Amino acid sequence: MVGRSEGLSNATQCEDCKQGYWCSAGVSIDCPENTYNDKTGMDNQGACLPCSRHSLSPLASTSKSACLCAEGYY
C-alpha cells in the first residue's frame, strides 16, 4: 500500500502499489530499466521481472511487451 500525501490517519487513505512499481514503507518505487512489473500491490523489488536477454525497457514498465530488442538484435 502507498499513501499519496503526508499525514494520513488510516489504511483506507492508501491505495495498492501500481503496475511498474514496487512499494516499501508507503513509498512507490519505479521498477528499474530493463525490468517490468505487470501486477499491483507488490511490496518487494523482486516483483520487477527482468526483460529477456538483449532487450530493454524504460523505468516503471508495466508489461513484458515494453521490453524491446536492443540495437542489433531482433
C-alpha positions as CSV (number, residue, x, y, z in Angstrom):
1,M,0.0,0.0,0.0
2,V,1.1,3.5,-0.7
3,G,-0.1,6.9,0.6
4,R,-0.2,9.8,-1.9
5,S,0.1,12.5,0.7
6,E,1.5,13.2,4.2
7,G,-0.4,12.9,7.5
8,L,-2.7,10.0,6.5
9,S,-4.5,8.6,9.5
10,N,-5.6,5.1,8.4
11,A,-5.1,2.5,5.7
12,T,-8.3,3.4,3.8
13,Q,-6.5,6.5,2.7
14,C,-3.9,4.4,0.9
15,E,-4.0,2.6,-2.4
16,D,-2.4,-0.5,-3.9
17,C,1.0,-0.2,-5.4
18,K,0.6,0.3,-9.2
19,Q,2.0,-1.8,-12.0
20,G,5.5,-0.9,-12.9
21,Y,6.4,-0.1,-9.3
22,W,7.0,-1.8,-6.0
23,C,6.3,-0.2,-2.7
24,S,8.0,0.0,0.7
25,A,7.3,2.0,3.8
26,G,4.4,3.7,2.0
27,V,6.6,4.9,-0.9
28,S,6.2,3.9,-4.6
29,I,9.5,3.0,-6.3
30,D,10.0,2.6,-10.0
31,C,10.9,-0.8,-11.4
32,P,14.4,-0.3,-12.8
33,E,15.2,0.0,-16.5
34,N,15.1,-3.4,-18.4
35,T,12.5,-4.8,-16.0
36,Y,8.7,-4.8,-15.8
37,N,6.0,-5.5,-13.2
38,D,2.5,-6.4,-14.5
39,K,0.9,-6.8,-11.1
40,T,-0.5,-4.4,-8.5
41,G,0.2,-4.5,-4.8
42,M,3.8,-5.6,-4.9
43,D,6.0,-4.9,-1.9
44,N,9.5,-6.0,-3.0
45,Q,11.9,-5.3,-5.8
46,G,11.7,-9.0,-6.8
47,A,8.4,-8.1,-8.4
48,C,10.3,-6.3,-11.1
49,L,11.0,-9.1,-13.6
50,P,13.9,-8.9,-16.0
51,C,13.4,-8.4,-19.7
52,S,14.7,-11.1,-22.0
53,R,18.4,-11.2,-22.9
54,H,19.3,-8.3,-25.3
55,S,16.1,-6.4,-24.7
56,L,15.5,-3.1,-23.0
57,S,12.6,-1.3,-21.3
58,P,12.2,2.1,-19.7
59,L,11.7,2.8,-15.9
60,A,8.4,1.6,-14.5
61,S,7.4,-0.7,-17.4
62,T,4.1,-2.4,-16.8
63,S,4.3,-5.4,-19.2
64,K,6.8,-7.7,-20.9
65,S,5.7,-6.1,-24.2
66,A,7.6,-2.9,-23.1
67,C,10.9,-5.0,-23.4
68,L,12.1,-4.2,-26.9
69,C,15.1,-5.7,-28.7
70,A,18.3,-3.8,-28.2
71,E,20.0,-2.3,-31.2
72,G,21.5,-5.1,-33.4
73,Y,19.1,-7.8,-32.2
74,Y,15.7,-8.9,-33.3
